[in-house]
Amino acid sequence: MVARSDALSNDDARGLPRDRPSLGSVDGQGLGAGTLELDRLIHERVRLGIVSALAVNGSLTFTDLKSLLGTTDGNLSAHARRLEDAGYVSCRKSFDGRTPRTEYELTHRGRKQLEAYLDHMEALIQATREG
């Protein structure tokens, strides 16, 4: 099996042809292959939940995020690590007495990427409603 890169277009990732007809246009750009691609890193449900919660709350602990998103320790940890590796969130570890405390915060880059993601979603919604 060949691994696919996150850099591939959504069409490529689904195995669809790149030369299919355009689905419309947003600000003069067609919605066909390779146009207005969503940030696949943020688009995943748990990661979108993490960056959205951090955008609204500033910073949250691991426990707060786990409770808010209703996910397991391992699932949250894996998704938070992907966002941290991409520079979208920062992680600060400390101790509250003897209890470990992990706190996450959205970085400037993460906020910009979330805003771009939301702009793309709004453009797609608008194009769909006008279509």
N, C-alpha and C positions, 0 to 999 in steps of 0.2 A: 504494500500500500504506500502511496506517495503522500507525504504530508503537504498540506496546503498552507501557504503563507497568509498572514493577516492582511498583507498588502494586495491580495487578489481582490478583484471586484466581487460584489455580491453575486453577479451572474456566474463568474468563474467558480465560485465556491459552491454553487448549487448545480454546476455542470450544465448551465444554460448557454446557448450560443451568444457570442458577443455582438453579432450583427443583427439581432432581432429589431423589429421596428420600434421607433421611439414611442414612449407612452405619453408624451405631452411635453410641455416646457414650463420651466420655472425661471423667471427673470432671463428669458432668452436661451436657457440651457435645456436641452432635451433630457427627459428622464430615462433615456435608454441606458445601455450598459456603460458602466464606468463613470456616470454622472451623478452628482449628489450622493456619493456613497456615504453611508452611515459609519461612524466610528465603531468598528466591530468589537473593540475592547470594551467600550461603554455600553453597547447595545445589549449585551447579555443581561438578563433580568437581575441577578444578584448584584452585579457590578454597577448597573444603572441605579439600583436601590442605594448602594453605598455612596456613590458620588452625589446623588440627589439629597440624601439625608445629611451629608456633610455640607453641601451647599446651603442648606436651610439652617442647620444647627451650628455651624462653625467647626466644632470638633465633637467627637463622640468616642466613648470607650468601646472596647471590643464587646463587652457585655451589653452595652446599650444598643449597639448595632445588631448584635445577635438577637436580642429581644425584639427590636423594631422590625427586622426583616424575617424573623421566624425561621432562621437557618441553623444548621449544626455548626459546632466549633470548627470542624475540618473544612466544611464548605466555605464558611466565611473567611477562614484563614487563607485558603487557596486563592479566593477571588481578591481579597485585600492585597495579597502578595503580588498578584499580576498587576494591579493598579499601582502599587508601590514601585515595582520594577519599571513601569512605564513613566514614572514621575508624576502621576496624577494625584496620588495621596502621599502624605508623609506619616510615619509611624514613630511614636515616642513611647519608649518602655521605661517604666519606673516602678517603684514599690510604694504601696500605701501600708506602712507598717511592714508586715511580712507578706502581704498579699501583692502579687504582681499586678500591674496596671498597664494596659496597652491602650494608647489613645491615638486616634486617627484624625487627620485634618486634610482638607482639600488644598492642593498646591495651586499656585497661580496658573500653571500649565493645565492642571486638572479642571479648573474653573473655565479656562478658555476652551478646552476641548468639550466640556459639557455644554457651554453656550453654543458652540458650533454644531454639536449634535442636535440641540433643541431647535436651532435655526433650520437645519435640514429637515427635521420632522415637521416643523411648521410649514415649510415650503411644500413638502409632499402632501400634507393635509390640504393646503390651499389649492394645489394643482388638482387633487382628487375631487374637491368640491366644485371646482370650475369645470372639470372635465365632463 
